[in-house]
Amino acid sequence: MTWHNWAGTASADPARRYWPRSTEEIANAIKEAAGSGLTVRALGGGHSFTPAAATSGAALDLSGWTGIVGADLSSGLITARSGTTIRELNRALDSLGLAMPNLGDIDAQTISGAISTGTHGTGAALGGIATQVAALELVLADGSVVSCSAEQRPDLFNAARVSVGALGVISTVTLQCVPAFALAAHEAPMHVDQVLERFDEFAAGNDHFEFYWFPYGTNALLKQNNRTGAVGGAGIPSPMPGWRRFLEYEVMENAAFGALCRTGRAVPRLIKPLNRLASATLSTRRYSAPSHEVFVTPRRVRFVESEYAVPRESIHEVLAQLRAGVPRLAHPVMFPVEIRVAAADDIWLSTAYGRDSAYVAIHQYTGLPYEEYFRLFESIAIAVGGRPHWGKMHTRDAAYLATAYPRFDDFLRIRDEMDPDRRFANPYLEQVFGP
Ligand SMILES: Cc1cc2nc3c(=O)[nH]c(=O)nc-3n(C[C@H](O)[C@H](O)[C@H](O)COP(=O)(O)OP(=O)(O)OC[C@H]3O[C@@H](n4cnc5c(N)ncnc54)[C@H](O)[C@@H]3O)c2cc1C
């Protein structure tokens, strides 16, 4: 059966599939595949736009290897099986009175797929999901099982938290969680020039700040989410009623926006006016909700995406170039650009390694031409030393990435130690890490 990713940008026909339900079964699958001379890839939720999980060898489907196996409520440390989705994790954490300190836009990814590609949310003082990892258990190419943390095999830990599945199959992930918290959400339109003028103020003044900019409109949608006490408590915005949430997120952001996109795909000359219309009709929302309900929104309109992390201070240069270049593209752009922030971290292949970062994500509606747009964006991002998201479309190779990541050679050394025969290879890993 052919495997496809969410966006339809990658597919593969694995020679063999395994559905392991224990660490031992993961190890046995790797050993059996090795005995047949097959390479091995773990499948997450298929939400990478890059062919990171694609394999013609053995695919390990971890959808039966889910759930929490240990929780220490006093420290907030919880251990989850690697196939657990973030949605399942959020539900389980809720029932324990815990939460992840920061999350991305969706919850359909597995926790191991998310950390392996450096998945992140936004927050100038916060890191991506991999920074929340306290320990990992990995099954290596020879079927042996190793654990790592900041104290136990620290080099392996620094390499394995973001490793695109190159070192082994993660069997469990231990996460440092925090007591459950609510967020007060404030979403409002603002002229994009004004957002950029006040960028540093917004980044410093909010726990989670991001904005969406429609390339042909003048308005950005500014999102400021801040930690607060109880949902709907005194002085805190009320929770959003279920009907309004449905109207705002399902009808407006998915059904109506999907209809606009289909119209634009059918009649491309309408894309620019539709994009301006979407920008002009942005409205204000204020509400409070448990943190994961604010972080995560449904994404039912399919798109392709590229994203680069750039040094925070270069955001103005990057957006100025993009704003100048987009109107000159042969094919117009339907989707907004998303801008987020993250704090510097110490994970060797984290896109925010060693520098406070801004993330710029560009999208195009599925079925519309995107190549020229993505090429333009990539040329702008690499001119400021940008690092591509490991799970989003880019054309960078190992030679470029070695210049972008100070610890790249250390990562390759650990890869040589952990997987000398390249049991976990695939064409994408060959592109980004070399043979
Ligand atoms: C609609 C949408 C919204 C998104 N929003 C965001 C966002 O807000 N922020 C962001 O940063 N990214 C975002 N992404 C990208 C997404 O988070 C990443 O691509 C993530 O890797 C997807 O996780 P997955 O479980 O689907 O993994 P997959 O795409 O299936 O796999 C990713 C990689 O992880 C490896 N892997 C999976 N499981 C294991 C394991 N157990 N052991 C070792 N390796 C493993 C795979 O082999 C592969 O190399 C979004 C993607 C989509 C489609």
Ligand as a Chemical Component Dictionary entry (heavy atoms), coordinates in Angstrom:
data_LIG
# 
_chem_comp.id                   LIG 
_chem_comp.type                 NON-POLYMER 
_chem_comp.pdbx_formal_charge   0 
_chem_comp.three_letter_code    LIG 
# 
loop_
_chem_comp_atom.comp_id 
_chem_comp_atom.atom_id 
_chem_comp_atom.alt_atom_id 
_chem_comp_atom.type_symbol 
_chem_comp_atom.charge 
_chem_comp_atom.model_Cartn_x 
_chem_comp_atom.model_Cartn_y 
_chem_comp_atom.model_Cartn_z 
_chem_comp_atom.pdbx_ordinal 
LIG C1  C1  C 0 -1.061 21.431 8.799  1  
LIG C2  C2  C 0 0.326  21.409 9.380  2  
LIG C3  C3  C 0 0.649  22.287 10.405 3  
LIG C4  C4  C 0 1.943  22.287 10.941 4  
LIG N1  N1  N 0 2.234  23.173 11.938 5  
LIG C5  C5  C 0 3.512  23.237 12.414 6  
LIG C6  C6  C 0 3.863  24.180 13.435 7  
LIG O1  O1  O 0 3.036  24.923 13.935 8  
LIG N2  N2  N 0 5.177  24.235 13.816 9  
LIG C7  C7  C 0 6.136  23.432 13.265 10 
LIG O2  O2  O 0 7.304  23.554 13.636 11 
LIG N3  N3  N 0 5.822  22.498 12.353 12 
LIG C8  C8  C 0 4.537  22.385 11.920 13 
LIG N4  N4  N 0 4.224  21.440 10.973 14 
LIG C9  C9  C 0 5.264  20.462 10.565 15 
LIG C10 C10 C 0 5.181  19.203 11.435 16 
LIG O3  O3  O 0 5.051  19.516 12.800 17 
LIG C11 C11 C 0 6.460  18.370 11.316 18 
LIG O4  O4  O 0 6.740  18.096 9.981  19 
LIG C12 C12 C 0 6.402  17.058 12.132 20 
LIG O5  O5  O 0 7.564  16.327 11.923 21 
LIG C13 C13 C 0 5.294  16.152 11.762 22 
LIG O6  O6  O 0 5.231  15.091 12.709 23 
LIG P1  P1  P 0 4.747  13.658 12.257 24 
LIG O7  O7  O 0 4.405  12.859 13.459 25 
LIG O8  O8  O 0 3.699  13.803 11.222 26 
LIG O9  O9  O 0 6.096  13.064 11.657 27 
LIG P2  P2  P 0 6.440  12.538 10.193 28 
LIG O10 O10 O 0 6.298  13.636 9.245  29 
LIG O11 O11 O 0 5.701  11.278 9.927  30 
LIG O12 O12 O 0 7.978  12.196 10.405 31 
LIG C14 C14 C 0 8.927  13.206 10.598 32 
LIG C15 C15 C 0 10.311 12.598 10.817 33 
LIG O13 O13 O 0 10.371 12.015 12.108 34 
LIG C16 C16 C 0 10.828 10.678 12.005 35 
LIG N5  N5  N 0 10.226 9.896  13.083 36 
LIG C17 C17 C 0 8.925  9.742  13.356 37 
LIG N6  N6  N 0 8.783  8.934  14.424 38 
LIG C18 C18 C 0 10.025 8.588  14.816 39 
LIG C19 C19 C 0 10.540 7.760  15.858 40 
LIG N7  N7  N 0 9.757  7.121  16.720 41 
LIG N8  N8  N 0 11.883 7.608  15.965 42 
LIG C20 C20 C 0 12.719 8.254  15.097 43 
LIG N9  N9  N 0 12.282 9.030  14.103 44 
LIG C21 C21 C 0 10.945 9.207  13.965 45 
LIG C22 C22 C 0 10.376 10.225 10.620 46 
LIG O14 O14 O 0 11.109 9.101  10.156 47 
LIG C23 C23 C 0 10.648 11.484 9.832  48 
LIG O15 O15 O 0 12.015 11.560 9.510  49 
LIG C24 C24 C 0 2.940  21.386 10.439 50 
LIG C25 C25 C 0 2.604  20.482 9.412  51 
LIG C26 C26 C 0 1.303  20.501 8.885  52 
LIG C27 C27 C 0 0.964  19.532 7.782  53 
# 
loop_
_chem_comp_bond.comp_id 
_chem_comp_bond.atom_id_1 
_chem_comp_bond.atom_id_2 
_chem_comp_bond.value_order 
_chem_comp_bond.pdbx_ordinal 
LIG C1  C2  SING 1  
LIG C2  C3  SING 2  
LIG C2  C26 DOUB 3  
LIG C3  C4  DOUB 4  
LIG C4  N1  SING 5  
LIG C4  C24 SING 6  
LIG N1  C5  DOUB 7  
LIG C5  C6  SING 8  
LIG C5  C8  SING 9  
LIG C6  O1  DOUB 10 
LIG C6  N2  SING 11 
LIG N2  C7  SING 12 
LIG C7  O2  DOUB 13 
LIG C7  N3  SING 14 
LIG N3  C8  DOUB 15 
LIG C8  N4  SING 16 
LIG N4  C9  SING 17 
LIG N4  C24 SING 18 
LIG C9  C10 SING 19 
LIG C10 O3  SING 20 
LIG C10 C11 SING 21 
LIG C11 O4  SING 22 
LIG C11 C12 SING 23 
LIG C12 O5  SING 24 
LIG C12 C13 SING 25 
LIG C13 O6  SING 26 
LIG O6  P1  SING 27 
LIG P1  O7  DOUB 28 
LIG P1  O8  SING 29 
LIG P1  O9  SING 30 
LIG O9  P2  SING 31 
LIG P2  O10 DOUB 32 
LIG P2  O11 SING 33 
LIG P2  O12 SING 34 
LIG O12 C14 SING 35 
LIG C14 C15 SING 36 
LIG C15 O13 SING 37 
LIG C15 C23 SING 38 
LIG O13 C16 SING 39 
LIG C16 N5  SING 40 
LIG C16 C22 SING 41 
LIG N5  C17 SING 42 
LIG N5  C21 SING 43 
LIG C17 N6  DOUB 44 
LIG N6  C18 SING 45 
LIG C18 C19 SING 46 
LIG C18 C21 DOUB 47 
LIG C19 N7  SING 48 
LIG C19 N8  DOUB 49 
LIG N8  C20 SING 50 
LIG C20 N9  DOUB 51 
LIG N9  C21 SING 52 
LIG C22 O14 SING 53 
LIG C22 C23 SING 54 
LIG C23 O15 SING 55 
LIG C24 C25 DOUB 56 
LIG C25 C26 SING 57 
LIG C26 C27 SING 58 
# 
